[in-house]
Amino acid sequence: MDELDRAIVNGLQGGFPVCERPFAEAAAGLNISEQELIGRVDSLLQQGVLSRFGPMYHAERMGGSLSLAAMKIPEADFGRVAGIVNAMPEVAHNYARDHLLSMWFVLATETPRAHAAALAEIERQTGYAVYDMPKIREYFVGLALRA
């Protein structure tokens, strides 16, 4: 990533304009063209620097399901399992932890039934149990990951 990529990642985490041409407005704040911003975001997605770019929805208010999940994955098999988990469209993000439960990810689906099916599919494809931890109470924590 160069300095402009860093500025884009850092700058867009705090919000994205809701208007007729949001990329144009965001680009103006970065002193670049709309097309350059779109191209840079696309490139960051293609390189895997960003895993997704888009709005975050409150799945449960829309009839869906959301939870934090964890798995006990041996270090030697972590890459294979991460590839399977990350390929699932229901997985928002996935990260490693130095803990017995070494892989953590957020799972969001359109329905509770789809949630259970996604968990079962991850277990089937990976051969490891998924520990599902649905939300009991919601807290808002502002989080920005600086590049």
C-alpha positions in Angstrom: 0.0 0.0 0.0 1.2 3.5 -0.8 0.3 6.6 1.2 -2.8 7.3 -0.9 -4.1 3.8 -0.3 -3.5 4.3 3.4 -5.4 7.7 3.3 -8.3 6.0 1.5 -8.5 3.1 4.0 -8.2 5.4 7.0 -10.4 8.1 5.6 -13.4 5.9 4.6 -13.6 4.0 7.8 -15.4 6.8 9.5 -18.3 6.9 7.1 -19.2 7.1 3.5 -21.3 9.9 2.0 -25.0 9.1 1.3 -25.7 11.2 -1.8 -26.2 10.8 -5.6 -22.4 10.4 -6.2 -20.8 9.2 -3.0 -17.5 8.2 -4.6 -17.2 11.7 -6.1 -17.8 13.4 -2.7 -15.4 11.0 -0.9 -12.8 11.5 -3.6 -13.0 15.3 -3.3 -12.1 15.0 0.4 -9.0 13.0 -0.6 -8.1 15.4 -3.5 -8.3 12.7 -6.1 -10.8 11.9 -8.9 -13.9 9.8 -8.5 -12.5 7.2 -11.0 -9.2 7.0 -9.1 -10.9 6.3 -5.9 -13.1 3.6 -7.4 -10.0 2.1 -9.1 -8.0 2.2 -5.9 -10.8 0.6 -3.8 -11.2 -2.1 -6.5 -7.5 -2.8 -6.5 -7.4 -3.1 -2.7 -10.2 -5.6 -2.9 -8.5 -7.6 -5.7 -5.2 -7.7 -3.7 -7.0 -8.9 -0.6 -5.9 -5.8 1.4 -9.7 -5.2 1.9 -11.9 -8.2 2.3 -15.1 -6.2 1.5 -16.3 -2.7 0.9 -19.9 -1.8 1.6 -22.4 -0.9 4.1 -22.9 -2.7 7.4 -26.5 -3.7 8.2 -28.1 -4.6 11.4 -29.0 -8.1 10.3 -31.3 -9.0 13.2 -33.5 -5.9 12.7 -33.9 -7.1 9.1 -34.9 -10.6 10.1 -31.4 -12.0 9.8 -28.9 -13.5 12.2 -25.5 -12.4 13.4 -22.9 -14.0 15.7 -19.3 -14.2 16.6 -17.9 -17.7 16.1 -14.6 -19.3 17.0 -12.7 -22.5 16.1 -9.8 -24.5 17.5 -7.5 -24.8 14.5 -4.1 -26.3 14.6 -1.4 -24.0 13.2 -0.5 -26.4 10.5 -4.1 -26.4 9.1 -4.9 -22.7 9.7 -4.3 -21.6 6.1 -6.6 -24.3 4.6 -9.4 -23.6 7.1 -9.1 -19.8 6.7 -9.4 -20.2 2.9 -12.7 -22.1 3.4 -14.1 -19.8 6.0 -13.1 -16.6 4.1 -14.8 -18.0 0.9 -18.2 -18.0 2.6 -20.2 -14.9 1.7 -21.8 -15.0 5.2 -18.4 -14.3 6.8 -17.8 -10.6 7.4 -14.2 -10.9 8.6 -11.9 -13.5 10.1 -8.9 -13.2 12.3 -6.3 -15.3 14.1 -5.8 -15.2 17.9 -3.0 -16.6 20.0 -5.4 -18.7 22.0 -6.9 -22.2 22.2 -9.7 -20.8 20.0 -7.3 -19.6 17.3 -9.8 -18.5 14.6 -12.5 -16.0 15.1 -15.0 -14.6 12.6 -18.3 -12.8 12.4 -21.1 -14.6 10.6 -24.1 -12.7 9.3 -27.0 -14.3 7.4 -30.4 -13.3 6.0 -32.3 -15.7 8.3 -31.6 -17.7 11.4 -32.1 -20.9 9.3 -29.4 -19.8 6.9 -27.1 -19.0 9.9 -27.4 -22.6 11.2 -26.8 -23.9 7.7 -23.7 -21.8 7.2 -22.3 -23.0 10.5 -23.0 -26.6 9.6 -21.4 -26.1 6.2 -18.2 -24.6 7.7 -18.0 -27.6 10.0 -18.6 -30.0 7.1 -16.0 -28.5 4.8 -13.3 -27.9 7.5 -13.8 -31.0 9.7 -13.7 -28.8 12.8 -16.3 -27.7 15.3 -17.6 -24.1 15.2 -18.3 -22.4 18.6 -21.2 -20.1 17.9 -21.6 -17.1 20.3 -24.7 -15.1 19.5 -25.1 -11.6 20.8 -26.9 -11.3 24.2 -26.6 -7.6 24.5 -25.4 -5.0 22.0 -22.7 -2.4 22.7 -21.4 0.2 20.3 -17.6 0.5 20.2 -16.1 2.8 17.6 -13.4 0.9 15.9 -11.1 2.1 13.1 -8.2 0.0 11.9 -5.4 2.3 10.7 -3.4 1.2 7.7 
